[in-house]
Amino acid sequence: MKILVCISKVPDTTAKISFTDNNTAFNTSGVQFIMNPYDEWYALVRAVELTEDGKGETTVINVGPAANDAIIRKGLAIGADKAVRVDAEPKSTHQVAEEIANYAKDKGFDLILTGKETIDYNGSELGAMVAEMLDQPYVSYATHMEVEGTTASIKRDIEGGVELLEVDLPAVVSAAKGMAEQRIPNMRGIMMAKRKPLETVPASAGAEHVAVKSYELPAAKGSVNLIDAENMDELVRLLHEEAKVI
């Protein structure tokens, strides 16, 4: 089995967010970057579980500059067999999806895995776009997956229960919590990662359909009004006149 895992570089959740160039660019100064947790903990680890011990091959792919190589090497340390970096500055989900699809279209991957979303944009768009571009079925928010032959059996949480699905491979699947348990790279994995191949491929230079006009921070949190539990009339007044929700 050949699995391709899409990984992203994202700011650590403790990073202080600010913008430069008249609010048109993210300020990376002093920001620590990590591999997107949903890609790492769930998609990548499940791929490694399915292909380790000679059962297949896992490749990680990232779209970004050479500065992303450290994040990619962590994927190799966790257990991926190969890595690919598409040498392009990611500007939109569509661009990233197109680069991944163009790379994967003739490589014979049985399965493409992504995290359910990135923790910076929370868009949940990439998997569906890649699947559409490759004309493959797509299952989102998978919490469990087993593969038997050319069929993947998938569970995902829905309101009030669990949905059971079967999909014929090749397919694209996005992974959510429950798909796998986080793995911390050990010293052997870190040392082996230095010898595993990390291929850099040029961007396909597809048409760009999205441009960022500006960023802005969310409004600061306002003060909290504490209403006495017995003062229902005042609560209703505030909800109606100030919050305007009733």
C-alpha positions in Angstrom: 0.0 0.0 0.0 1.2 3.5 -0.9 0.0 6.3 1.3 0.6 10.0 0.8 0.1 12.2 3.9 -0.3 16.0 3.4 1.4 18.0 6.2 1.3 21.7 7.0 3.6 24.0 9.0 1.5 26.2 11.4 2.2 28.6 14.2 2.4 27.1 17.7 -0.9 27.8 19.6 1.0 30.0 22.1 2.3 32.3 19.3 1.4 36.0 19.4 -0.3 36.8 16.2 0.3 40.1 14.3 0.5 41.3 10.7 2.9 43.3 8.6 2.8 45.1 5.2 -0.3 47.0 6.0 -2.0 43.9 7.4 -1.5 41.9 4.2 1.1 39.4 5.6 1.5 37.3 8.7 4.3 38.5 10.9 6.6 35.5 11.4 9.1 37.3 13.6 9.6 35.4 16.9 6.9 32.8 16.0 7.6 29.1 16.7 6.3 26.8 14.0 5.2 23.2 14.3 3.7 20.5 12.2 -0.1 20.8 12.1 -1.3 18.5 15.0 -4.2 17.0 13.0 -1.8 16.0 10.2 0.8 14.7 12.7 -1.1 13.0 15.4 -3.9 11.4 13.4 -3.2 11.3 9.6 0.5 10.6 9.7 0.5 8.2 12.6 -2.3 6.1 11.1 -0.5 6.0 7.8 2.6 4.7 9.5 0.6 2.1 11.4 -0.9 0.8 8.1 2.4 0.6 6.2 5.1 -0.2 8.8 6.8 -3.7 9.1 6.9 -3.9 5.3 3.2 -3.5 4.7 3.6 -0.5 2.4 5.2 2.9 2.1 4.3 6.3 3.5 5.3 9.5 1.9 4.7 12.9 3.4 4.2 16.0 1.2 4.4 19.7 2.1 4.0 22.7 -0.1 6.4 25.4 1.1 9.9 26.9 1.1 13.1 25.3 2.3 12.5 26.6 5.8 9.8 23.9 6.1 12.4 21.0 5.9 12.8 20.7 9.6 9.0 20.1 10.0 9.2 17.6 7.1 12.1 15.8 8.8 10.0 15.3 11.9 7.5 13.4 9.7 10.3 11.1 8.6 11.3 10.7 12.3 7.8 9.6 13.2 8.0 6.9 10.6 7.3 8.1 7.1 9.5 6.4 4.5 9.9 9.3 2.1 9.2 13.1 2.0 8.5 15.5 -0.8 8.5 19.3 -0.6 6.9 21.3 -3.5 9.0 24.4 -3.7 6.3 27.1 -3.6 5.1 29.7 -1.2 1.6 28.6 -0.1 -0.9 31.4 -0.7 -4.2 29.6 -0.7 -5.8 26.2 -0.1 -6.6 25.9 -3.8 -3.0 26.4 -4.7 -1.7 23.9 -2.2 -4.3 21.3 -3.3 -3.4 21.8 -6.9 0.3 21.3 -6.2 -0.4 18.1 -4.2 -2.8 16.7 -6.9 -0.4 17.5 -9.7 2.3 15.6 -7.8 0.1 12.6 -6.8 -1.8 12.1 -10.1 0.7 9.6 -11.7 2.3 8.2 -8.5 -0.1 5.4 -7.9 -1.0 6.2 -4.3 -3.7 4.0 -2.8 -4.7 6.5 -0.1 -4.2 10.2 0.5 -4.6 11.4 4.1 -4.9 14.9 5.6 -5.7 16.2 9.0 -9.3 17.4 9.3 -8.1 21.0 9.3 -5.1 23.2 10.1 -5.1 25.0 13.4 -4.3 28.4 11.8 -7.0 28.7 9.2 -9.4 25.9 10.3 -10.7 25.6 6.8 -11.2 21.9 6.3 -11.0 22.4 2.6 -7.8 20.7 1.4 -8.9 17.1 1.3 -12.1 17.8 -0.7 -10.2 19.9 -3.2 -7.5 17.2 -3.7 -10.1 14.5 -4.1 -12.0 16.6 -6.7 -8.9 17.4 -8.7 -7.9 13.7 -8.7 -11.5 12.5 -9.3 -11.4 10.3 -6.2 -13.9 9.7 -3.4 -13.5 11.7 -0.3 -14.4 11.0 3.4 -14.0 13.7 5.9 -13.5 13.7 9.7 -12.6 10.0 10.0 -12.1 8.8 13.6 -11.2 5.2 12.7 -10.0 3.4 9.6 -9.1 -0.1 8.6 -8.0 -1.2 5.2 -8.6 -4.6 3.7 -7.5 -5.1 0.1 -8.8 -2.2 -1.9 -11.5 -1.2 0.6 -11.3 1.2 3.5 -13.8 0.8 6.4 -14.2 4.2 8.1 -16.0 5.5 11.2 -16.8 9.1 11.9 -18.7 10.8 14.5 -22.1 12.3 13.6 -24.7 14.0 15.8 -26.1 11.4 18.1 -24.0 8.5 16.9 -21.3 7.0 14.7 -21.4 6.6 10.9 -19.9 3.5 9.3 -18.6 3.9 5.7 -16.8 1.8 3.1 -14.9 3.4 0.3 -13.1 1.9 -2.6 -9.5 2.9 -3.0 -7.8 5.0 -4.2 -9.5 7.7 -2.0 -8.8 10.8 0.0 -9.6 10.8 3.8 -9.3 13.6 6.4 -8.4 12.4 9.9 -9.9 13.6 13.2 -9.3 12.8 16.8 -9.5 9.0 17.4 -7.8 7.9 14.2 -4.5 7.2 16.0 -2.5 8.0 19.1 0.2 10.6 19.0 3.8 9.3 18.5 6.8 11.1 19.8 9.9 10.5 17.7 12.6 8.5 19.5 16.3 8.9 19.0 16.5 6.0 16.5 13.7 7.6 14.4 15.4 11.0 14.5 18.7 9.6 13.4 17.1 7.5 10.6 15.2 10.6 9.4 18.5 12.2 8.4 19.2 9.4 5.9 15.7 9.2 4.4 15.1 10.9 1.1 13.5 14.4 1.1 12.8 15.3 -2.6 12.3 18.8 -3.6 10.1 19.3 -6.7 9.4 22.6 -8.6 5.9 24.1 -8.4 3.6 23.4 -11.2 2.7 27.1 -11.5 -1.0 26.6 -11.8 -3.4 29.5 -12.0 -3.9 31.3 -8.7 -7.6 32.0 -7.9 -7.3 33.5 -4.4 -5.5 36.6 -3.1 -5.3 37.9 0.4 -6.5 41.5 0.7 -5.9 41.9 4.4 -5.9 40.3 7.8 -7.4 41.6 11.0 -7.4 40.4 14.6 -10.7 39.6 16.2 -12.2 42.2 18.4 -11.0 42.2 22.0 -13.3 40.5 24.4 -15.8 42.8 26.1 -16.6 43.0 29.8 -18.9 40.4 31.4 -22.2 41.4 33.0 -23.1 39.2 36.0 -26.8 39.1 36.6 -28.3 37.9 39.8 -30.0 34.5 39.3 -33.3 36.0 40.7 -33.3 39.0 38.4 -34.8 37.4 35.3 -36.3 40.6 34.0 -32.9 42.3 33.8 -31.4 39.3 32.0 -34.2 39.3 29.4 -33.8 43.1 29.0 -30.0 42.8 28.3 -30.5 39.9 25.9 -33.0 41.9 24.0 -31.6 45.5 24.1 -27.9 44.9 24.2 -27.1 41.5 22.9 -30.0 41.6 20.5 -30.4 37.8 20.5 -34.1 37.7 21.5 
